[in-house]
Amino acid sequence: MTAQATTGRRGLCSWCGRFATGIELIQAEDAGSGPAMRGLYACGPCREVHRLVPLADQP
């Protein structure tokens, strides 16, 4: 496991529905009004199982 997977943002994984540390943004969704940006986040195990690429690592 990398340091990034064990530390970082804590929140709800959109795939498994569990709270986890080290979730990463996979897909951003614009709320349409206001500055808030919502999105889909994935924990480390879900990123591996579903082969999800974090938004920051996408070309």
MOVEN-V348432 format. One record per backbone hydrogen bond with DSSP energy under -1.0 kcal/mol. CO is the residue of the C=O (numbers start at 1). NH is the residue of the N-H. If there is no record, write none. Layout:
CO:NH  CO:NH
This chain:
2:6  3:7  9:22  9:23  11:20  13:17  18:13  20:11  24:42  25:55  27:40  29:38  38:29  40:26  40:27  41:14  42:24  43:47  44:48  45:49  46:50  47:52  54:57
